[in-house]
Amino acid sequence: MANWCCNYVTCTGSADDITKFKKTLSKGIEHINDFKEATDLDVDIQDGYFFDIIINEEKETWIQFTYETKWSPNLLDIAQVCKAHNLETTVHYNECGMQIYGKAMIDSEGNIDDDQVSGVFLQLIEYNDETGLYEYDGIEYETEGDIIEEHYDNWKFLNGDK
């Protein structure tokens, strides 16, 4: 069985493009519910499937949803979706078992700017079996994600990354 990668997505676009995309998402959710399997959201799949799609919040010109993929994010597929629906998208993703964390920005042309958290940074995080907490720079945290959110951008800046 695959490890599941959680993908948290925010898409922005014109009201018309968001409305059309919501219909595509709804068809994908219906497919999953009817057939109990993943959907491809009407794009040529290159990088994985869309499992367990949930629309979290929506407004006239943006929509937030989550879904799962096997092992890693399917950024090539999201890029195809963006291009097909003229959307700009931010994807936050994590697969904790394999320590895959990152944030990707995808424009309406399907160009991807992926900022995956460096393995060098992740090696600085230690797990304490006794307390069940993660430690970074002498401070304890409940999750690796909390450490990444609080410290990764500063670590990149200090280490000359992006």
C-alpha positions in Angstrom: 0.0 0.0 0.0 1.3 3.5 -0.9 2.0 6.2 1.5 -0.5 9.0 1.0 0.6 12.5 0.2 -1.8 15.2 1.4 -2.3 18.1 -1.0 -3.8 21.4 0.1 -4.7 23.6 -2.9 -5.9 27.1 -3.5 -6.9 28.1 -7.1 -7.6 31.6 -8.2 -9.0 32.9 -11.4 -11.9 34.7 -13.0 -15.4 34.0 -11.6 -16.2 32.2 -14.9 -13.1 30.0 -14.8 -13.6 29.1 -11.1 -17.3 28.2 -11.9 -16.2 25.9 -14.7 -13.4 24.4 -12.5 -15.9 23.7 -9.7 -18.0 21.7 -12.1 -14.9 19.6 -13.0 -14.1 19.1 -9.3 -17.7 18.1 -8.6 -17.6 15.5 -11.4 -14.4 14.2 -9.9 -15.9 13.9 -6.4 -19.0 12.2 -7.9 -16.7 9.7 -9.7 -14.9 8.9 -6.5 -18.1 8.5 -4.6 -19.8 6.3 -7.3 -16.8 4.1 -8.2 -14.7 4.2 -5.0 -11.6 5.0 -7.0 -9.5 8.0 -8.0 -10.4 10.4 -10.7 -8.2 12.2 -13.3 -10.2 15.5 -13.3 -10.4 15.4 -17.1 -6.7 15.9 -17.7 -4.0 13.7 -19.2 -2.6 12.0 -16.2 1.2 12.1 -16.0 2.0 12.1 -12.3 -0.8 10.3 -10.3 -4.4 10.5 -9.5 -6.7 12.6 -7.4 -8.1 10.7 -4.4 -10.6 11.8 -1.7 -11.2 15.3 -3.1 -12.8 17.6 -0.5 -13.8 21.2 -1.3 -13.0 23.2 1.8 -14.0 26.7 0.9 -15.0 28.6 -2.1 -15.6 32.2 -3.2 -16.4 33.8 -6.5 -12.8 34.0 -7.7 -11.0 31.3 -5.7 -11.5 27.8 -4.4 -9.6 25.7 -1.7 -9.7 22.0 -1.8 -7.7 19.0 -0.5 -7.0 15.6 -2.0 -4.5 12.8 -1.7 -2.0 11.2 -4.1 0.2 8.1 -3.8 3.7 8.8 -2.5 4.2 12.4 -3.7 2.3 15.4 -5.1 1.1 15.2 -8.7 2.3 18.7 -9.7 2.4 17.9 -13.4 -1.3 17.0 -13.3 -2.2 20.2 -11.3 -0.3 22.2 -13.9 -2.4 20.6 -16.6 -5.5 21.5 -14.6 -4.3 25.1 -14.3 -3.6 25.4 -18.0 -6.9 23.9 -19.0 -8.9 26.1 -16.6 -6.8 29.3 -16.8 -6.1 29.2 -13.0 -3.2 30.1 -10.8 -2.6 27.7 -7.9 -0.7 27.2 -4.7 -0.2 23.7 -3.5 1.1 22.9 -0.1 1.9 19.2 0.2 3.2 16.7 2.7 3.9 13.0 2.9 5.2 12.6 6.5 6.3 9.0 6.2 8.9 9.8 3.6 9.5 13.4 4.8 8.2 15.0 1.6 7.1 18.6 2.4 6.8 21.6 0.1 4.9 24.4 -1.6 4.4 24.8 -5.3 3.2 27.8 -7.2 1.7 27.1 -10.6 0.6 29.7 -13.1 -2.2 29.7 -15.7 0.3 28.5 -18.3 1.1 25.4 -16.3 4.6 26.6 -15.2 5.6 25.1 -11.8 7.8 26.7 -9.2 8.3 23.9 -6.6 9.9 24.6 -3.3 10.4 21.2 -1.7 11.8 21.3 1.8 15.5 20.4 1.8 16.6 17.1 3.2 19.5 18.9 4.9 17.0 21.0 6.9 14.9 17.9 7.7 18.0 16.2 9.2 18.1 19.0 11.8 14.8 17.8 13.2 15.0 15.1 15.8 12.1 12.9 17.1 12.1 12.1 20.8 10.6 8.6 21.4 10.1 9.3 25.1 8.1 12.5 24.7 6.6 11.9 21.3 7.7 15.4 20.3 10.0 16.8 17.6 12.9 19.0 18.4 14.6 21.7 16.4 17.2 24.1 17.8 16.5 23.0 21.4 12.8 23.7 21.2 10.1 21.0 21.2 7.2 20.9 18.7 4.2 18.5 18.2 4.8 18.0 14.4 7.6 18.4 11.8 5.1 20.6 9.9 5.1 23.1 12.8 8.9 23.3 12.6 8.9 23.7 8.9 6.3 26.5 9.0 8.1 28.4 11.7 11.8 28.0 10.7 12.3 26.8 7.1 12.1 30.1 5.3 14.7 31.6 7.7 16.9 28.6 7.4 16.8 28.9 3.5 17.7 32.5 3.8 20.6 31.9 6.1 21.9 29.0 4.0 21.7 30.8 0.7 18.8 28.8 -0.7 16.1 30.4 -2.9 
